[in-house]
Amino acid sequence: MSKSGLFKSSVGRKFAMALSALFLMIFLLQHLVINITAVFSPDTFNELSHFMGTNPAVQFLAQPILIFAVVFHFVMGMYLETQNRAARPVSYKNYKGGANSSWMSRNMAISGLVILAFLVLHFIDFWFPEINTKYIVGDMSGMHNGEYRYYEELLHKFANPARVIAYVVAFGLLALHLLHGFGSAFQSMGQNNKYIDGLKKFGVFYSIAVPLGFILIAISLYVTTLN
């Protein structure tokens, strides 16, 4: 089968979605490593944020790829979910999926939509103001009153308990989404072999540790604003 034929097939679409999922998981880990410095060393967080926000390779290569991966993953996920529902021999109302599948595996689209809504909030909180500052206001320095603004903006956002709760809920759902998606991604890429059990164990660790890390960061920053 040709490459074009492969990516027109259901298997090919699942493979492409799995690749986008793995790319996004790598990004999540990198994002966590940078954000966790805000808890232990605000100066380091400011320096890393400034580098990521002004480096041309990040801004004009990695960032567009990331945005494409996010859009592709969610659009393809909704498409595959629609195809799966349409292919069932009985209506979803009468489908007894709980007999041989988890709630999460049957509701990946729901958790995905909630996570997508969270990403919109995250973009409104941080990415849109950054784009406005750099390309509309024209300030590429990252400075405000003689100091880097990144950490102070982070504290400003997480001073709102409602926003912290939204982040906690979103990352809780992300953990559930990843718990199912991690193993599915490797299976879709043909890695259902002797290594799959080890990969699934690593996936469980990743799926819990990474979202929990983001949750602890949000709570820690909120506590910092109270002092």
Residue pairs with C-beta under 8 A, 6 or more apart in sequence:
1 9
5 12
6 12
6 15
7 13
7 15
7 16
10 80
10 83
11 188
13 76
13 79
13 80
14 80
14 188
15 188
15 189
15 190
16 72
16 76
17 72
17 73
17 76
17 77
17 80
17 185
17 188
18 184
18 185
18 186
18 188
18 189
19 189
20 69
20 72
20 73
20 76
21 73
21 181
21 182
21 185
22 185
23 65
23 66
23 69
24 66
24 69
24 70
24 73
25 178
25 182
25 206
25 210
27 66
27 69
28 210
29 206
29 210
32 210
32 213
32 214
32 217
34 45
34 48
34 49
34 52
35 45
35 214
35 217
36 213
36 217
37 44
37 45
37 48
38 45
38 151
38 154
38 217
38 221
39 216
39 217
39 220
39 221
42 151
45 150
45 151
45 154
46 142
46 147
46 148
46 150
46 151
47 148
49 142
49 148
49 150
49 151
50 142
50 148
50 150
51 58
52 58
53 59
53 130
53 134
53 142
53 150
54 134
54 140
54 142
70 119
74 112
74 116
77 108
77 109
77 112
78 109
78 112
81 108
81 109
85 92
88 95
97 105
97 106
98 106
102 180
104 111
104 176
104 177
104 179
104 180
105 180
105 184
108 177
108 180
108 181
111 173
111 174
111 176
111 177
112 177
114 169
114 170
114 173
115 170
115 173
115 174
115 177
117 170
118 166
118 167
118 170
121 163
121 166
125 157
125 163
126 153
126 157
129 153
133 139
134 140
142 148
142 149
142 150
143 149
144 152
154 221
155 221
155 224
155 225
157 163
158 164
158 167
158 218
158 221
158 222
158 225
159 222
159 225
161 222
164 218
164 219
164 222
167 214
167 215
167 218
168 215
168 218
168 219
171 211
171 212
171 214
171 215
171 218
172 211
172 215
174 211
175 207
175 208
175 211
175 212
178 203
178 206
178 207
178 210
178 211
179 203
179 204
179 207
179 208
182 199
182 200
182 203
182 204
182 206
182 207
183 196
183 199
183 200
183 203
186 192
186 196
186 199
186 200
186 203
187 196
191 199
